[in-house]
Amino acid sequence: MKGDTERKALPGGGWQGQFKSGAFIGVESPGWTGAPWAPVAPVLAKRKLWIIEAVPKDKYYLYGKIELYVDKEGFVGAWNRKFSWNGELLADFVPTAGPTVEVSADGAKEMITAFGSIYLAGVNLKMDRATVTGFPLKDREKTPSATRVPLDPQAFDYQALQNRAK
């Protein structure tokens, strides 16, 4: 992941940036020997997390335990792990986020995660496969990314959603 090149304030709120060219995942990187879905450039950073364990009461539920990892500082979901009833790890949901940066517009400063999660992977360990999303695959240097854009709550009214679904 090469990151973004610039950030600018959007009229009405939010921030926009551009991604640089370069490989995001292994399949895009010539000579890569790791998992094709694995991120190429992100690094792990030690963060303080809450680990929430959920064990279903219904013995016929698909998973025997689910672990949710939540960042203590930003309250952002950091990991989701699903286990069989025998304790075997079956699946991971892995989000990564861009760096936290300080931005300012109109004299106001705030810290934002640069363009939210830019790599999301649902990994099925039992089947040895994964689904990856969260970044533009083609022409990423021409594709803007926006974060913290204000949304009209009425856009999520059930009638508005129903009208758009037709």
N, C-alpha and C positions, 0 to 999 in steps of 0.2 A: 504494500500500500504506500503510495507516494504522498498522500495527503492532499490538501487543498492549496490553491495558489493565492487566493485573495478572498477577503470577506468584505461585504458591503451591506449597509443597512438598507432594508426594503421600505418603500413608502407604506405607511400604515402598520409597520412593525415586522419583526423577524429579520433574518440574516440570510444572505446568499453567498455561495462560494462556488468555485470551480475545482474539479479534480484534475490532477496532473495525469499524464499518460504513464503507463507502467503496469506490470502484473499485480493483480490483487490476490489471485489464488494460484496454486501450483500448476494447474492445467494450462495457465497462460504463460508460464515461465519455462523457457527451453532448458532442458537438462535437469529439471526438478525431479527428485527421487522420492519425495514424500507423498502423502495422500493427495490426490488431485484436487480435493476440495479444501485443503489446508491453506490458511492465509500465508502469504509469502513474507511480508515485511513487518506486520504488527509484533509487538513484544509484550510479554506479560509484565504487569506492574503490580507490586504488592499493594493490596488495598484491604482495609478492614471491612469485613462482610458479616452480615447476619446469615445464619443458615437455618432455614425453616424446614422441618421435616413433617411431612404429611403422610399418615398411614390410613388407608381407607378402612372403614368398619365393615364394608361389604366385601366378603371373601371372593366374590366373583368379579370384582373390579379388575381392570386390565393390569394395573401396576400394584405392586406390593408396598412401594414407598416412593414418594417424590420428594426431592430436595430442591428448594429454591434458595438461591444465593442472592442477597440484596445488599448493594453498596450502602454502608452506614452513613457516608457523607452526602451522597447525591440521591439516595433512595431509588437507584436504578437497578433493575433486574440484571444480574451479572451471569447467572448460570441457571440451568434447570436440568436436573438429572433424574432419570426414571429407572427404577429397579424392579426386578421380578419379585415374586413372593418368596423366592429362595435367596434373595439378596444379590443376584447377578445384575450388574449394570447393563441396561438394555439400550438406553438412548440418552443423548445429551442435546441440549439446545444451547448454542454458544453465540452470544452476541459480543461484538467488540465495538468500542466507541472511539471516536477521534479524540485528540487531546483537548483538555479543558483550556480555553483561551479567554482572555479579557477583551471585550469589545465595547465600543462606546459610540453613542449616537445622541445628538442633541444634548451633550453634556452629561448624560447618564451612562454609567458604566455597569456592566454585568458580566458574570462568568457564564460561558456556555460550553457545552460539549460540542466541539466542532463537528457539526453536521450529524449529530446523533449517532446511531449505530450504522456503521458503514460496511459491516460484514455480519451476516447472520447465517448460522449453519445449524441445520437440524441433522444430527448424526445418528443413524441407526446402527449401533455397534453389532447387533446380532446378525444383520444382513450385510454388514460391511459396505454401507453406502451412505450418501449424504445429499442434502439439498442446500444450496448456497444462494443467497440473495443479498440485496442491500446496496449495490453499487452498479453504476452503468457499465455494461460489458463493452459496448462499442462507442467510439467518439466521446469518451468520458471527459476529455479536455474541453469539449463543446457543450457538455450537458451540465447545466447549473444544478446545484443542490441547495435546498432552502431548509431552514430550521426556525423554530419558534414563530412561525407564521400564525397570526391570530385567525381563528376560525369562527364563523357565525354559528352559534349554538342551534339556531333554527334549521341549519342544514342537516342536522342529525335527527330532526323530528321524524317520527315513523312515516308520516304522510309524505314528507319531502323525499325520504329514502325510497319509498314505494314508487313515487312518480319518476325518479331517476332510474329505477330498475326496469321500467317498461321498455 
